[in-house]
Amino acid sequence: MRVRSFTAPTMPEAMAMVRAEMGEDAVILSSERSRRGVEVKAAAERGPAALENIDAAYSRLAALEAELERRLVAAVTQPDAAPVPAVRDPWTADSVAAKLRFHELGSDLVGRLMDDAAVVGAAPGPDALAHALDLHLAFSPLPAEPETPLVLIGAPGSGKTAAAAKIAVRAVLAGRAASLITTDGSAGAFSQIEAFAGLIRLPVEAAADASALGAVIARLRAEDPARALIVDTQGINPFDRAELSHLRSLIAAAGPEAEPVLVAAAQGGRDLEDQAVIFKALGARRIVATRLDVARRLGGLIRAARTAGLALAQGSASPYIAETMEPLNPFALARRLLTGDPAAPFAGARP
């Protein structure tokens, strides 16, 4: 794969540079704003494989042209022949709006996204929708090498333990030592995270309460200040005052530099909006979406992030820790909304 970075004042200009340099099949890996404008990282095939794809594309185009010519001649010379079917664009405003309504984003947000997508001037589709999503949602991926402790919080069954292991895997692959810490004292919880940690040969620590958590973090930081620390907390009912108070004490014990990160199942409905607002009050700034593989509608996740003002960080489409989390940048989210596949190509995709 060939990977390149592009910087431009606006998203449409950055995308134009990507298309000009790397072609229509380029896949956007990440995007972020900086003082210089918008920085986009893209990847595309290279070498013989890319040339073979180009040759194959030209062959298909030649065959299509020959078939259209044959049909045109038949239509002219044979009045009773069936008309040549019209060739339509892969995406239309109606098909894109229908997809967004399917995800239950709400009529107001769908209207805003469609209006902003139209400003791009390109044909409706993932490109234009990505531009619109970037205006209405915040995106902030987790660092591959966390400098401060990450405290994963969320409701029961949201996939925090698997997410913690995947974050640890990213740190290890980036060359950073890492440790997993669990505060979940429920039956089987330690065995589960210990099994995950064993697969990637990482140490795992247990902290029964806030005081123990503070002591564990202090010891690990003293042993290796550069070590990535990922804390897996027990899932709580955010509407239960006692459980909420306990989680607040754990976050405080992790230290002022620790970052609470909300982990939520992508198929969450309206209740997820209320939960996100509560977890935001505990200090969460980002949200990691899990179970993307079984989520047909992403409206609950998007509304929760927008209502609570949380940035979309990563998404997990598999419970297996070997399959890492994808970055939820505007382009990946647009492709997933329209095709269900974050790696689907921009050109040629159909609803």
N, C-alpha and C positions, 0 to 999 in steps of 0.2 A: 504493500500500500504506500502511496505517496501522501504525506501530510504537510500542509502548509497553513500559515496564519496570514490573515488579511486584516488591515485596519482602515476604517473609513469613517467619515463624520456621521453617517446614518446607516441603519440596517439595510435599506434597499441598495445603497451604494456598495456596501460590503458584499451583499449577495451578487451584485453585478460583477464585481471583481472575481468572486469565486467561480461564477459561470464562465467568465471570459478566460480564466487561467486554467481551470480544471474540468470544464465541461458540465453538461447537464446531469451526469450521473454522480457528481460529487456528493458526499454525505457530510453533513455538518456535525462535528463532534462536540463543539461547545461554542458559546458566545457570552461575552460579558462587556459591560460598559467600563470605560476608563476615561482619563482626562483627554486622551487623544480621540475619543469617539467610541466606536463599536469595534471590538476585536473578535473575529470569527476564526475558528480553527476548522479546517475541512480536510477530508481524506478522499482519495480516488485511486482506482487501480492504475498500475503502471507496467511498463515492460511489455513482453510478448502477449500476456493475457489481455492487456488493454487493446493492443493492436488487433488481436483476434476478435475482440468484441466489436471494434469499429468495422472490421471487414464483414462480420456477421450482420451488423446493422445495415451496411450498404447493400448486402445481398438481399435482406428482407425488404429494404426500400425499393430495390430494383424489381423484385417479384411483385410488390404491391402496385408499382407503377404499371407493370405489364398487365396485371389483372384489371386495373381501372381502365386502361386503354382498351382492353378486350371488351369490357362491358360497355364502354362508350360507343365503340364501333357497332356492337350488337344493338344498342338502343337506337342508333341512327339508321342502321340498315334494316332493322326489324321493328316496325312500329308497335307490334304487340308484345315486345320483350318487356320484362319487368324492369322498373326504374332502378337506377344505380342508387343504393342506399347512401344517404348523406353521412359524411365523416364528421363527427362532433368532437369537440374538445374533451379531454379526459374529465375536466372539472367544470362545473357551471355554478353560478351564484346560488341557484336553487338546490343543487345537490350538496353543496357545502353547508348551506343553512339547514338542510334536512339532517345532515350528519350531526350538527351542533345541537339541534333540537332533540335528536335521539339521545344525546348524552345528558339531557335535562339541565342545560346551563341556565335556563330561564330566558324568557323572551327579550327582556331588557338587555342582558349581556350579549345574547346572540345578535341583536340589532346593532349594538355598539361594535362588536367584532367585525361584522359584515361591512359596516360603514368604514371602519379603519382599514380593513383589508382592501377595500376598493380604492383607497388613496394611493396604494402602491403603484397602481396603473398596470400591473401584470394580470394575467389570467387568474381567476379564482383558483385556489389550491393551497397546498402546504406552505409554499413560499409566502404568499400574501397573508395567510392566516398566522404564520409565525410572527410576522411584523405586528399584526394586531394583538396577539397574545403578549408580546413584549411590552405593549403599552398599558395593559391592564393587570398584569401579574408580575411579581418579583421572582427572579431566579437567582439562586446562590448555592452552587454545589459545595459539598463538604470538602475540606482540604484533604488531599491524599495523605499528607503527613500532619495530623493534628498537633498543634503546638500546645493546646490546653485540653484538659479533660473534657470529653463529650459524655453527657449524661442523657441516655435515651429514656424517654418518658412516653406514656400513652396508656390507652385502655387495654384490658386483658385480651390476649389473642391477636394483638396487632402485628406481631412478628418482630418484636424488639430484639430477642435473643439472636435470631438469624441475621438481623441487620447489624447487630454488634459484631458478630463474627465476620461479616463481609467488610465492615469498615476496618477491622483489624487486618484482614487479608490485604486490603489496599495499602495500608501502612507498611506491612511487611514487604510487599512487592516494590514499594518505593524506597526500600532500604532502611526503614525505621523500625527499631525494636518496639514491641507493643505488649500490653497486658490487658486482659479482660477482668472486670470486677463485677460481681453480681450482688445485689441487695435483696434478691428474691429468695425468701425462705420457704416458699411453698414446696410441697412434695414433688420431688423429681426435677425441680428447677436447676439445682446445682449440677445434677447429673447431665442435664441437657446441655448447659453451656460448657461443661467439662468435656463432653463428647465433641462439641464443635471445636473447642480449643485444642483438643488432642489431634484433630485432623490437620491443623496447621501448626502444631507443636508450639503452642503459646501457653504461658503460665496463666492460671485463673485464680483469682482471689475471691473470698466471700466476706461480706460485711453485713452483720446482722442488723445494725442500726446506724443512725447518723454519726454517732461518736466513733464507731468502728470504721465507717467509711472514711471519715476524715483522717484517722490514723493510718489506714492502708494507703491512701493517696499521698500523705506526707512521706511515708517510708519509701514508696516507689519513686517519688520525685527526688528524694535525697539520693537514692541509689543511682538513678539515671535521669537527669533533668530533661533529656531529649525523648524519653520513652513516651509513646502514644498511649493514653489511658482511655479506655472505653468502659463506661459504667452501664450495666444493664439493670434497670430497676424493675420492680414487680409492677405488673399492670394494675391500674387503679380505676375505680369508678369516680370520674371527675365531679360527679354530683353528690358525692359523699364527703362531708366536711372533714371527718376524721382521717380518711384516706388521703385527702388532699393536703391536710396539715402534715401528715407523715412524709409525703413526697416533698413538700416544701422544705422540711428539715434536712432531707437527704441532699437536695440541691444546694442548700446553704453550706452543708458540711463538705461538699466537694470543692469549695473555695470560690472566691469572687471571680476568678478567671475562668471557671468551668462554664460550659455552654450547654443548657438543656436543649435537646433536639426532639421534637415531636415525631413519633413513628405512628403512622395511621394506615389502616387497610384502605386501599383505593376504592373499594366498592361501598364505602360508607355513605349514608344518605344524609338527610337533613340534620340528624343528631350530631353528625361530625362537625357541622358549623358551630354548634354550641360548645362542643368539646374543645375545638381549636381555640375559641376565644378564652376559655378557662385556662388552657395550657399556655397560651400566650401571656396570660397574667402571671404565670410562674416563671417567665423569662425566656420561653421558647421564641426563637427568631426564624427557625427553618423547620421544614416538614419533609420527612422521608416517607414516600408512599410505597407500601408493600402490596403483594397480591395483585399486581397489574395483570398477571396472566389469567385471572379469573374475574376481572372487573370488566363488564361490558359497557358500563356507563361511568364516566369520570366527572359528571357534574357535581356530585357531592364533594369530591376532593378539591375541585377548582373553586367552588363556592366557599369552602372552608378556608382555603388559603387566602382568597380575596377578602372575605369578611373579617378574618382575624389579622390580616396584614402579615401573613407568614410567607417567606420565600420558599419556593419549591426547590428542593435540593437534589435528591436522587430518587430513583424508583427501582423497585425490585420486582422482577417478573418470574422469580423462581425461588423455592425454599432452599435450594442447594447452594452452599456457600462458595462452591467453586465457580458459580455463575454470578459474577459481580453485578453491582447495581449500575444502572444506566444514568447518565446525567439528565435531569429534566430541564433542558434548555428549551427555548421557544420552538425550535425546529423539531426536536424529538417529540415534544408534546403535540405539535400540529400534526405530525405524521401519525401519531398514535390516535388522535381524535378522528382523523379522516380515514385511516386504513387499518388501525389496530396494531400496526407494526412500526416501532420507532426507527427501524433501519430501512423502511420502504423508500425507494428512489423518488425524487421529486417529479420526474417526468414519467408519464405513462401509467401512473397509478390511477386506479378507478375506484369510485365509491362502492 
